[in-house]
Amino acid sequence: MRRHFVLLLCVVALLGTSCRQQGKGTAATEKSQELSDMMQAYRHADSLYHVGRIDTAAFERFIRSAVSLAETDPQMNSVPEMFYKAGIGSMILAKAAVTREETAKYAKQALQIFYDFQEKYPEHENAKYCYYQRGIIYDDILGDYTSAQDQYRDFINRYPDDSLAVQLKDYLKLLGKSESQLEEMLDLK
């Protein structure tokens, strides 16, 4: 009788462990599927973008998925790169937006993604370029040259030896200038 009881306890323990492992496998499979879906949405949106079409729904689906994975599983393979690309996707949507409200919505989303990226992945190779991307958003999308200048200067001060810093130093001289001011500057040279 005692032997049967011990055997029964072992079987129950094995079943419990097996069920827990199966649950972990299911969660891992779901995360893997979520990553696969996100990458597929990105490839679809990006391929259309490169032929001159913007699929807003595909970009939004990709961005939502990348943001979600960065929050729930930030160290999962490929998530940092996809999260950074979500910021780029938001910039694309901001530039393509028809209304000021849409432009502001997507620009704000992109800015937040780039701030969050630097916080979550400070050692990632793209973390430094978040300053540059935010500068582009302020400069090219929102027309806020003061904020753009701040972002570009942050990049230059933090990464003075980067080749982009040299280009940004020259660009800062032209930032916010009108076409006539630029022509005047060229005439003086």
Secondary structure, 3 states (H helix, E strand, C coil): CHHHHHHHHHHHHHHHHHHHHHHHHHHHHHHHHHHHHHHHHHHHHHHHHCCCCCCHHHHHHHHHHHHHHHHHCCCCCCHHHHHHHHHHHHHHHHHHCCCHHHHHHHHHHHHHHHHHHHHHCCCCCCCCHHHHHHHHHHHHHHCCHHHHHHHHHHHHHHCCCCHHHHHHHHHHCCCCCCHHHHHHHHHHC
